[in-house]
Amino acid sequence: MAVTDPPHPPLTQDFGWALGVLLRAYRDRVAPILSDFPQTTRGYETLAEVVVNGQRPSQLALAQRLGIDRTVMTYLVDDLEDAGLLARRPNPEDRRQRRIVATKQGEEVIGELCTLVAGAERDALAALDPDERAEFHRLLLKAAAGAAADDSPAGSPAQAEPPATA
């Protein structure tokens, strides 16, 4: 009887398994950092997006950029605004819209959190040397941007770029 390759690769070679392991490692390290932050990871990603990439013309545009339901985004921005991290400002180009802008406190807080989250990311990828981590990060963002572009509704090219996080 000839030895043949198994019909399926071992679980440890499966793409989904590897992503799941890394995601759990990331969450385990980031969760304590963001545990007291409004809306935890979603709140962090939203504030980081506004601080790093600037204000969006509307709350809806921000929701589309981050792939968050617009109703959920309303509550998320409410919580971040209540915490003094974001503010809604009139859009001079369309008075029906409100721009989402970071406050001074929001800019300071996200700077501190980005540093802590970057450390958690390094810890989650400790098996890689610094050059490998940088290359992995670059390729991950490229793959995510491609997947987001495939999932974007027509007319939403902004989603094709990864949101700004640590």
Summary of the structure (lengths in Angstrom):
residues: 166
radius of gyration: 19.0
end to end distance: 53.6
largest distance: 76.5
contacts: 433
relative contact order: 0.13
helix: 63%
strand: 10%
